[in-house]
Amino acid sequence: MLEYKLDDPENLESGKKKIGKFIKNGLTSQTVDSPVYEVMDNLKVEMSPKKIGKKETYLYQIVKVPGKQIGMITGDIQNIKEIDVWVNSENTNMQMARHFERPISATIRYPGAMKDRAGRVSEDLIANDLHNATGTSGVAPGTVIYTTAGELQKSHNVKKIFHAASVSGQHGRGYTPIADITECVRNALELADSANMANEDIHSILFPLMGTGITKMSAQGIANQLIDAAVSYIEENPQSKIDKIYFLAHNEQDRDICRHTFINDPRIATPPEA
């Protein structure tokens, strides 16, 4: 609450300036101007970015490698049906999220499972394949394991799921991003070009913005690193079988930080209106 005295011109003028500052702050930024948060600095504010309902595709040329493109697709991953490989952001234990949880791991797991007529999972195809590939001992941070796409192959034309160990779990602390998240990008692209994929007709790959969380400042920095790793890999490996690299922007923050990176990276040719 802001107090001021009508019979004290100096106090009144000071009050006007503070009110104006609060209004301007609320209109132009996400800075918290509540006196409660100024006094109790241990409180945290979490603003959920607005989800994007419309699917839109943006692709830009990688300048030094003709024919190779990088870009993003907005909206829900379940609306995407034209990309060969989906990358799943997974933990180092390689334990997929439960079917109806929110992480992308669950969004991939449930549609990829075989279900009965009531929609109940009868065979957990992707999760079972991942378990068979890794067992229960877990993997090193940055490791990428491939599995079948399960029912997603028929419903969404996905040929492989690449599971990237992008977060590590600690007792009492939950999951945190690994030290070098860019390893996941490079290792996924190397896997696509490896002997294991030699007989697979894959030319496009979709990455989530792994490790970006909800803080815009850190999210922009991480997105810069992820996109930089993808561009650098293609420049170093111009013969890569991957021709199109996409990042998933399922909310407005993801879209804005990807766009900012694409526009400001001289290695990526973007139109003026991008």
N, C-alpha and C positions, 0 to 999 in steps of 0.2 A: 504494500500500500504506500502511495506517495502522499505525504502531507504538505500543505502549503497554507499560508495565511493571507486572506483577502485584504486585510488592513495593513499588511507589510509589503510595500512595493518591491523591495529587494528580494524578499523571500518568494513573492509571487512570480517575479521574473525568473528566478532560479527554478521554480517549479515548472514553469512553461518550457524551459529548455530541456528539463529532464523528461517531460512528457513527450516532447517532440523527438528526443533521442530514442525513446522506447518505441514510438510508432515507426520511425524510420528503420530501426533495427529489425522490427518485426516484418516489415515489408521487403527489406532488401537482403536479409541474410537468415541463416539458421541459428544464429547466436542466441542463446537463452538469456533473456533479460529479466527473469523473475528474481526478485530480491531473495527468495528462498534459496535459489541455486547459487547466488553470490555468497551467502552466508555458509551454506552447507556444501562445501566443495567436493564432498565425497559422493554426491548424488550424480547419477548418469542419466542422460536423455537419449532415447533411441527413437529415431524417426524412420519409419519403414518407407522405403521408396515406393512410389506408385507403380503397380504392375502394368505392363503393356499388353493389351489384348490383341492388337493387330500384328500380324506377321508381315515384316518387311525385310527385304534382303539388300545389303549394301556390299558391293565387291569393288576392290581397288587393285590396280596393277602394282606389283612389286617392280620398281623401276629397273633394276639391274638384271632381272630375269624375265624376259618376255614369256608370256603364257602362264605365269604363276601369279595368283591373286590371293588377297587377304581381305577379310571384311567381317561383317556381323549379320546375324539374323535376330530380329526382335520377336518377343512374345513367348508363348509356351512351347517348350521343346516337343510336346506331343502333337503340335501342328506341323512339324518338320518331317518331310518325307523324301528329301532329295539328296541326303548326305550319306556317304558310304560308312563312315566310322564315327561313332559317338564316343567321346571321352567322358568317363565317369569319375568325378572327384571322390576318392575313397580314402579310408583310413589305412594306416600301416598294418592293421590286423586283417585287412581285406574282408571285413564283415559288412555286408550291405545293410542299409537301413531297412526297417520293417516296411511292409507293403504300403501302408497308408500314412507314413510319416512325410515330412515336408522336403527333406534333402533330395537333390537330383538323383542320388543313389536309389531312393524308393521310387522316384518317377520313372526310372529305367527298369527297375526290378519287376514291378507289378505288370506293366504292359508286356514285358518280355516273358512272363510266365504263361504256362498253359492253364486254362481255367475251364471249369464246368459251366453248364448253362446258367447257373445262378451267380456266376462271376467269382466263385471261390477257386483259389489256386489249387490245382491238382498236381502240377509239376513245376517246381521253381527252377526253370531252366538255366537262367543266367547265374543266379546265386549258387546253384549246385555245381555248375561248371567252374565258377571261380573258386569254390571250396576245393574241388578236385585238383585244381591247378596249384593252390597255395597251401592247403592243409590248415593247420591251426597255429603254426609258428610265426606267422606274420612275415612282412617283407621290410626291406630297408626303405627309408624315405626317398621319394622320387621314383621308385620302381613302378613300371607299367606292365600290367598283365593283360593279355587278351583273352576274350571268351567269345562264345557264340552270342548272337544277338537274340536268340530265342524267337519268340513270336513277333518281335519287332522286325524281323527280316521280311515277314509276309505283310505286316500292317504298315510299316514305315520305310521299307526298302533299306534297312540298316544291315550291313554285312558283318560288322564286328563291333564289339564293345571293348574299348581300351580302359582298364581300370588303373587310375594313377594314384599312388599313395601320396596325397597332398596334405594330409593332416595326421598328426600323431597324438595318441591318447595318453594322458597321465592320470593316475589315481587322484581323485579329489579336485582335479583341474579341468577335466573334460578334454576336448580336442582343440589343438592349436595348429596353425599352419606350420609346415616344415620350414627349416631355415632357408632353403633355396627352392622356392616354388617353381622357378623356371626349369628345373630339372625335369619336371613332369612334361612340359611342352617338348623339350628336346628329345627326351626318351620316347615319347609317343610318336614323334615324327621318325625317329630312328627305327622304331618297331615297324612302322608302316613300310619302311624301305628295307627291312631285314629279310633274311632267307625264309623266315616263318610266314611272311606274307607274299612270297614270290609268286604263288599261284592264285592270289586273290586280286580280283579286279577292283581295286580301291583307288580313288583319285581325289576324294574330298574328305575332310575331317572337321568335326565340331568340338570346340573346347568350351567348357563353362569358365567363368572368370573365377578361377580357384583362388581362395584365400582373401577375396576382397572384402568380405564382411559387410558392415553397414556404415562404416566411417568413411566419408567421402575423400578426405585427404589421403588416408592410407590406401583406399581403393584405387585412386588414380595412380599412385606410385606402383602398386602391384600390377595393374593393368598395363602400364608402360613396360614393365619388365616382361610380362607374358607375351605381349605383342612383339617386343624387341627380340625375344628368343625365337619366335616363329619366323620373323623376317630374316634374322641372322642365319638360321638353319637353312632356309631356302637359298640364300645368297652363297652359302658355303657348299650347298649340295644342289646345284641347278638341275641335275638329272633326276631329282626326287620324283617318285611316281605320284606324289600329292600335288595336284594343280591348284586346289582351292582350300584355303584354311579359313574357317569361320570361328567367331566367338559368339556365344549366346548372350544376348542382352534381354533378359526377361523383365527388367524394370527400367524406369527412366534414368536412374543413376547409372546402371550398366551401359545404357545407350549413350549417355552423355560423356562418360569417361572414355569409352571406346572411340567415339567420334573425335574427341579432343586429341587422342593419341594418333589416330590416322591422319588427321589434318596437319599435325605438327611434326610428323616424322618425314623428313625429306626423302627417305627411301621408298615411300609409298606415294603413288600418283593419285591424288584425289581432285575431283572437279571443284571449282570455286564455291559452288553452292553446297558442298558436302557438310 
